[in-house]
Amino acid sequence: MKERKHWLSSEVKHLRIEKKMSRTTLAICSGVSKGTISYFENGKGDITICNLERLLEALGYEIDIHKLPPECS
């Protein structure tokens, strides 16, 4: 689980940098505080699905949730 969390926070950071967006700009565009973004990107804390959705939408992405096949659970 920790590896997934690290992957997700790294991926969000990568997307933000790829878009040449500062944490401040992302905070303004998403409505998620700069501190929360920093905390999450640096792997120091969790993020709610709601805030993750806001960040991804501000970066031009959306969450698409699929049920995993039984062999992946």
C-alpha positions in Angstrom: 0.0 0.0 0.0 2.8 2.4 0.8 4.3 1.9 -2.7 1.0 2.8 -4.3 0.8 5.9 -2.2 4.3 6.9 -3.2 3.5 6.2 -6.8 0.4 8.3 -6.7 2.0 11.3 -5.0 5.0 11.1 -7.4 2.6 10.9 -10.4 0.7 14.0 -9.3 3.9 15.9 -8.8 5.1 14.8 -12.3 1.9 15.9 -13.9 2.1 19.3 -12.2 5.7 19.8 -13.3 5.0 18.6 -16.8 2.2 21.3 -17.0 4.8 23.9 -15.7 2.5 24.6 -12.9 3.6 25.8 -9.4 2.0 24.5 -6.3 0.6 27.9 -5.7 -1.1 27.9 -9.2 -2.4 24.4 -8.7 -3.8 25.4 -5.3 -5.6 28.3 -6.8 -7.0 26.3 -9.8 -8.0 23.3 -7.7 -9.1 24.8 -4.4 -6.8 22.5 -2.5 -4.4 24.3 -0.2 -0.7 24.7 -1.2 0.3 23.0 2.1 -1.9 20.0 1.4 -0.4 19.7 -2.1 3.1 19.9 -0.7 2.4 17.5 2.1 1.0 14.9 -0.3 3.6 15.3 -3.1 6.4 14.8 -0.5 4.8 11.6 0.7 4.2 12.9 4.2 0.4 12.4 4.2 -2.7 11.0 2.6 -5.1 12.9 0.4 -8.9 12.5 0.2 -10.4 11.3 -3.0 -12.2 14.6 -3.3 -9.0 16.6 -3.2 -7.2 14.2 -5.5 -10.1 14.6 -8.0 -9.8 18.4 -7.7 -6.0 18.3 -8.3 -6.3 16.0 -11.3 -9.1 18.1 -12.8 -7.0 21.2 -12.5 -4.2 19.3 -14.3 -6.6 18.3 -17.1 -7.2 14.7 -15.9 -10.0 12.8 -14.3 -10.3 9.8 -12.0 -11.7 6.7 -13.6 -12.4 3.9 -11.1 -12.7 0.3 -12.2 -13.3 -2.8 -10.1 -10.3 -5.0 -10.1 -10.6 -8.6 -11.2 -10.5 -11.1 -8.3 -7.0 -12.2 -9.0 -5.7 -8.6 -8.4 -7.3 -8.2 -5.0 
